[in-house]
Amino acid sequence: MALLPRPVPLMKPVQVRVSVEGSDAIPQRLDITGLNMRMAPNLVTFVPVEDGIWRGETIFPVCSQRRMHWQAALTLRAGDRSWLVKDEFHTVRP
């Protein structure tokens, strides 16, 4: 999974790109949660762009915290099996 551009901007579109190799798993959704401050739900859904690659889009809000910590929880599904992959990152208010 990749967020583009980097660093992640605030109040501008951010592309979310997911690539899956060696599996028929499909990304179902990405749930982005604020870790150091409660934020509104930020859910990303995906559309396929080519074989094994999906894309979605989101916008990160401006927060009163100068450095906002986030957790991205990506749900993948293949048939009746599913996986939850988590990662953490941060944004910085100028």
N, C-alpha and C positions, 0 to 999 in steps of 0.2 A: 504494500500500500504506500502511496506517495501523495503528499499534499503539495500543490504547486500554485503559485510561486513560493519560493523560500527566500527569506523568512516569511512565515504566514502573515499576510496583511490583515488589518482590521477594517470592517465595513466595505470590503471589496470582494468580488467573487473569488473563491478558492476552488480549484479543480481537485477532485479526489480520484486517483487512478488506482485500480486494483488489478493485479495480474496474477493468474493462477496457472502454474505449470505442473504437468504430470498428474492431474486430477480433473474430475468432471465437476468439482465444486463450483458453485455460483454464489457470488456475494449477494446477500439478501438485503442488508442494510448496515449502516454505520451509525452508531449512537455516540455522540460526542458530549461529554459531561465535564463541567467545571469541577476541579478538585479543591481549589482554595476559596471558591465562592460559588454559591448556588446560582445557576443560570437557567434560562428557559431551555426546554428540550431542543436539541439540534440533531435531527435525523436526516441522513442522506440515503437516497435510493440510487440504484445504478442502472445504467443501460449498457448493453454490449456495444463495443466499438470495433472490435475485431476478435479473432479466435483467441480466447483466454484472457482478454482485456476488457475491463468495464470502466465506465466513468460516471461520476456524479459531481454535484456542485453544492457548495454551501457558502455562508458568509459568517464570519466570526464578529460578534458585537464588541463595541468598545466597553470596557469595564472600568470600575473605579480603582481596581488593582492595577498597578503599573505592569507587573509581570503576572500573567494569568496562566495557571497550570491546567492542562486538559488531559482527559483520558479518552481515547478512541477505542470503542469496542465493536469490532467487525464480526458480523454473523455470516458464516458461509454454510451452504447446504448442498448436499449431493444425495438425491433419493431420500431415504428416511433418516439419514445421518446429518448432523450439524456440528459446527465448530464455532467457538467464540475466541477470537484473537484480540488481545488488548495491547495497546501501546500508549505511552505518555509523551507529551510535548508541551511547549509553552508559546505564548504570544506576548509581545511587549508593546505597550501603549507608548507612542512617541511623546 
